[in-house]
Amino acid sequence: MIALNKVALTMVCKVMKKIINISTVRLFIRVFIICAFYLPFSLTSLHAASFSALAAYEEQGSAIESTSNSQATLIIHLSQSIPYRVFTLTQPNRLVIDFAEMDWNGFDARKFIRSDFIENVRVGKFTSGWSRMVLDLKEPLLLMQSELSRTANGARLHMQLQKTDFQEFVEQSNVERVDINLALNGVEGSVAPPLKAPLGNRAIRVMLDPGHGGIDPGARNGSVKESVLMLQFARELKEVLLRSDRFDVAMTREKDQYVGLEERISKANAFNADVFMSLHADALAQGQARGATVYTLSETASDEASRKLAQRHDRDAILAGVALKRQDDAVVKLLVDMSRRENEPRNLRLAHSMVQHLSSSIGTYKRPHLQANFSVLKSADVPSILVELGFLSSALDRDKMLTSAWRLKAATALRAALLDWEHKEIAAYEQRLK
């Protein structure tokens, strides 16, 4: 074959010599021979090294078994590390594990179940890109620890489960907030998820986020800086919430200092917040606008003004020397987006309560609920809103925000909105139990 190729190339060269430089022909010959000789071997090697994009379930060593009369261990061996999450549901009592889409070929529930705590196990694809394992529980079990680690041949998911009473199981189950566990690209992950009891029988945990701060003053009008004004209001709102004895409150910053956007989200997660509320007072370079506005997250802004506002907020972080992290892994993005979609009804209920109480108290902008792609609202599992109390570019709004009596009125409205949202969350929770 190679000899024939050389003969053909020689004939081609005689023609090509007349139109191009001989050195170019020699280069062409070398490239052609290399491709003709090595490409078949390369393709064969590539085919031999190819592998499925799906993680595969491996039966050897995989099982759930009792380790005592009150504890059980679940082990699943996989061909590779993938994202997963775990939670429990009631009526009937179930342990649910979601994975990035898997190949379950070879799974046998009879061999997998080695514990008297388990009635049955079902596996399969349940939505685009996702697989699910559902364990029907004879007795209530709570997840105590979960770890996905690399092995010589893939990955190993290990979970420790603890027997509990029915009341605690109900309190820890059906919780919309589901902690995300990632083990990607060879990175090992371990988690003991801080699940919360449903609202109604405990304090509402609120993270207040006074916008901007330090080297990022935000909007200005004369001597009035958004960062300072919002810090003052956040302190006053915190006091109003704590006085009602229905809230636990923390703040992303306690003084006029810079806090990165991602750090604000991290603080909300570390606080195990039920609500993240970012407080702002913008200024418009052109046009007239006044009244409070409530923002929720959306990739598509409600209008051009909202889009530019979100860009300005993110630009402040860049100007402060902080590069916003971006995770490009498609699977991670899918997992986080899925969690955000599950959280969206809670965000909308929160926004509607805020608009209702602010509108009847201090007045709102003509479009009181808007959406934009604010980085500070991108927590995957904490209901998050951004409240623009008013516009510093409006003399009427500015004078009101500088008045302590008006700020107290606004803080009281926000407290009422949070309590109203709690009632809606309880109703939604009870509806899911039916």
RADACOR-V212734 format. One record per helix or strand. SS is the DSSP state (alpha for helix, beta for strand). FROM is the first residue (numbers start at 1). LEN is the number of residues. If there is no record, write none. Layout:
ss,from,len
SS,FROM,LEN
SS,FROM,LEN
This chain:
ss,from,len
alpha,2,15
alpha,22,28
beta,55,12
beta,71,8
beta,84,6
beta,94,7
beta,102,2
alpha,109,4
beta,113,2
beta,118,10
beta,130,8
beta,141,11
beta,154,10
alpha,166,7
beta,181,1
beta,189,3
beta,204,7
beta,213,1
beta,216,1
beta,220,2
beta,224,2
alpha,226,18
beta,247,5
alpha,261,10
beta,275,8
beta,292,6
alpha,304,16
alpha,330,32
beta,364,9
alpha,375,3
beta,383,9
alpha,395,7
alpha,404,30
